[in-house]
Amino acid sequence: MMKLLASPTTRRILLGKATTRNLRRVLPCATATTNNARACFSTAADDTQNNGQKPFDKVMIANRGEIVQRVVRTCRELDIATVAVYSTADAQAPFVREADQAICLGPAAANQSYLNTSAILKAIDDTGTQAVHPGYGFLSENAGFAQLMTDHGVTWLGPPAQAIREMGDKLASKDIALAAGVNIVPGHDKPLESVEQALQMCNDGTVPYPVLIKAAAGGGGKGMRVCYNDEEVKEAWRLSKAEALQFFSDDRLLLEKFIEEPHHIEFQIMATATPDGGTDVVVFPERDCSIQRRNQKVIEESPSIMLNDQTRRAMTEQVVRLCQAVGYQSAGTIEFLVDKDQNFYFLEMNTRLQVEHCVSEQACQYLENGTKPVDLVKSMLWVGAGWGFPEEIQEIRDGHMIHPTHHAIEARIYAEDPLRGYLPSTGPLWPYGEPQVTPTVRVDSGVTEGHVVTPFYDPMLSKVISSGKTRGDAIAHMLQAMDEYVIEGVQHNARLIQGILRKPAFATGDAPTSFLPTQFPDGFQGVELTASEKEEFAVAAVAIDKQRRSLLQQPTLAGNNGDPSLIVRLGGFFGQPYRVTTSEDGTSATVRLEDSDDSTVRTIALDEPAQLDLERYLAQVSLDGSSKTIQVLGQDKSGTELKMQMHGADTSIVVQSPREYELSLHMQEPEEVDTSSLVLSPMPGALISFAVQAGDEVEEGQELCIVEAMKMQNIIKSPKHGVISGLKVKVGDSLMTDQVIMEFEVESE
C-alpha cells in the first residue's frame, strides 16, 4: 500500500475533502465533484490503461556518459530493454556496458558520432528501437532531430519539435513569454547585426553596462560572456560567435542587461497533453543554481531559501502559463534571475531533462515500500507513451505544485583545475573511489577507476546529490560524501565544493551568482584549514601512519632518547611542523606547533585506533568524539612524503622522529625553475590561433593565442610586458599541459 509524503491540501483532496474552489484552482473543472477529482487531475487515459503493460519494449539513449546510465537504471526497473550508442573514444566507457545493446556510431569527433543523425537512424533500425531518449546536450534540443525521430516512426521522449524550436530560440521564446504575461530581462529584441551596433547600444544607454552577450540559439553557458566595457564586448563578440557556431550551428548573438548579484532560480516541470487538447503541468520545487563558474552550474539545491512564498507562487503561475502557451509536453526547465528584492525575470527554457534533474527527484519523495524519490525519467516514458503522469506524481501534486519533502543539494564533479581558472584536465582516473551510496547520498556517475578522461567531451565526471530533512542535514551529508570521494590522476573540483560548503555565506544562503568571485576574490587557492583543524590533522596523521605501517608490515617510527614525540610536517618535507605526543595507553595525544612563539599545548582524545581501508584509500579517525574521514593517497617516489586529505585540504605529510626533524633543519629547499620567460599551455588542448608573432612587443594582459579544450575557447594572455622572441608550436598542434607555446626575449640585467 502506497503512503504519501504530501501537503495538507493534497491529503484533503485525496481524502475527498477538497472544496469546489480548490478543484477549480487545480484545473479548470468548474463542476468537479469528489468522485471525479482523480479524473480532473488525470491528463490522459485512466491509470488502468497501463495495467500489466510497459510503455515501450526498447529505448535508445542518444547520448553518452552518466545520463545514459541514469536512463538505463529506470528502464531496467521497468523491464525495458535499452540501447546505447557510442564513439570509438567511449568504447570502454561504463555506459556502453550498462545497456543491453551498444552500437558504435563513429570516431571521437561529436559531429561524426553523437551528432551523426544518419548513423543514429541506422542504429534505430538495426536494433528495433521504439523510443529515443536524447539525454542532455548533443541533439537533445535539436528540433530538426526531434522531428526526424517522429517522421521515422519512433517516439521522441521529449517535447514536440515545435516547442523545442520556439523555446530554443531566445528571441522567439521572449516573444512567447511576453505574450503569456511572463517577466523578461531587459535587452535588445533582435539579434545583433555587428559589434559596432552592440557598442553603440551599450554606450547610448539602450542596454547600459554591464551587459550579457549570449548565443541566440544556445544554453548551458556556451557562447555567453559578461561585459563591463567596450574592450570586453569586442572580445566577447569574437569568441561567443565562434562558440555559438560550433555548438549550435547558429552564430547569432543577443544583448541583454546583466542583472548583478541575482540568484539563478529554475523550475523543473513535467507536462502532458489533456484529452481536450490542453496542457497539464506539474511544477516541482524551485532549484537555486546560483553558484556557477563560466556561466555553468557547480552546486544546485532545492528548495531555495531566498524565495518567499508569495514570489514562489507568482513564479509558478508564470511557469504554468508559459508551458501552456507553447503546448509543452515532457520534461523541461524554466530559468529565471531573481534579484535581492524578489523581482524575477525569465531567462530561458531548457527543452530537455537537465543535468540537475536529480535534485528535484531527491527533494520530492513518497512512501512506497520505504522512502523513494520521484522518477522524472519514468514520467518522461509515461508521457511519451500517452499515459499521462505516473500514479505517484498524481498523488503528491497540490494543484500545479509539488511540494518538497526534503532539502537536496547537488555537486557537479568536473575534471578541471579550479586552482588554474577551471581549466580542463585529462588523463586516467587512478585511484578513483566514489562516496558510499546511502538513503541520503546519491551518486550519478559516468566513470569508473581506470577511465581515461579525454579532451573530446564535457569534463563532468559525476553528480553527487545529498538530501536531508533540513538544509543543514543535506550540507552535512554532502561534506561527508566529499570527504569520501577519492579522485586522482586528473585535477578536479571536489575540493572546491568543500571550500564552498565551508563558507559561512553558503550556510546562511547568501549565495548569489557572484558567490565564487566574491568569496574567492583571488581565485580558489585550496581549502584552508583552521588552526584547530591543522592540529587535529597532525594528530590523525600520526595515528594513520602507525596503523599503515602495521598493515604494510613496516617498522614503527618511534621517538628517540626516551622522547615519545613525533614531528608531523603539514605541507611536505619543508612544511609546517607539529610535535605530537601520544599517551602510553593510546587514548590521547598532545599537539603543539613546533618552533613557534605560541607554546600552547592541546590535548586531543583518541577515541579508538585509526581504521584504515586501503582499498578505498580512506582512514577513519575519531578525535574528541568527532569522526574524521581522511584520504590516504599514497607516497611520493622517494617514499618520504605521504599525500593525505582532510576536509578537502590535500597536502603532503612527513612524519619524523625528533632527531630526523633536527637534522632536516640543516637542509636547503630546492630552488624553483624560472619559467618567467616562457608562455606555457595551462591545459591540454588544440592551438586555434596566434594573435602575435616573433618580434612583437606585447603588453601585460594582451591576447597571445587561443587554446581550445573541451570545446571551449580559452584566451592565453601575456603575463607581462615584453618582446616575443619565438613561437614554439604552430596552429593546429595538440598541446600538453605546461608545454611551451612561445618565449619572451630575456631582459638584460
Summary of the structure (lengths in Angstrom):
residues: 749
radius of gyration: 28.3
end to end distance: 84.0
largest distance: 92.6
contacts: 2509
relative contact order: 0.08
helix: 29%
strand: 30%
